[in-house]
């Protein structure tokens, strides 16, 4: 019974999240990314997720409804725009070329960087997954 009680009491310390409006809570790399790719948008709020008292990720909502996730170092892991195109400067050339060639008129609304893959969601509800070499490895609708 005591171990269960201790684990229950420790939960807030082990996993926690806070919401803030203070952009100074973001790593400098994350702030620079937002200023570079979303210069017109302001930060609406930031959710900071922690585990074992260490920041694991930052979830940022911008005033244009864009959501950006950063790892603890401020490197982007996910960018989701609200029915508008992800800034072209974020797209690797292989993604731009593939989408332009195979889905003319479609555009990227979400990028998610995983360990060895890049998942790309298009405005036509297709999801493309590329490996770290730029090869298409999956299409999902």
Secondary structure, DSSP 8 states (H G I E B T S, - for coil): -HHHHHHHHHHHHHEEEEEE--GGGS-HHHHHHHHHH-TT--EEEEEEEEETTEEEEEEEEETTS-EEEEETTS-EEEEE-SSS---GGGS-HHHHHHHHHHSTT--EEEEEE-SSEEEEEETTS-EEEEETTS-EEEEE-
